[in-house]
């Protein structure tokens, strides 16, 4: 999973709106990325390959800066978020079988606690009530694993430096 931070005048996060005909997570806001293929030598390689396949993001514009801690999603998958800066000038071409749209959200907006809205949802797998933070930007709601990974980035980015 690639967390692309676009180096504009104001740093933004590049997100996708998943295709509505998908079997899993249809229409949800997500980062580009997916499963590792047997030929992928690392989570970074998988994230870059998937970003190219899903939205046409050329790896020549991408500089990986690190990883967030693995994120366990409610479906039981373990996701390794790969954080990268993306140099402007790229052109995107979404694969319509996977992605309906791409959009950017200012990182400052995502990091503003006034935009974090607590929501409780029932897990379709366990029936358990789970707390989430939703972030609504324009006509998009960022929630679930995507919101969770952004909140991890927020906590790591705003935590006091350790000595």
ABEGO torsion letter per residue (X at the ends): XBBBBBBBABBBBBBBBBBAABABGBGBBBBBEBBBBAABABAAAAAAAAAAAAAGBBAAABBBAEBBBBBBBAAGBBBBBBBBBBBBGBBBBBBAAABABBBBBBAAAAABAAABBBBBBBBAAAGBBBBBBBBBBEABBBBEAAAAAAAAAAAAAABBBBX
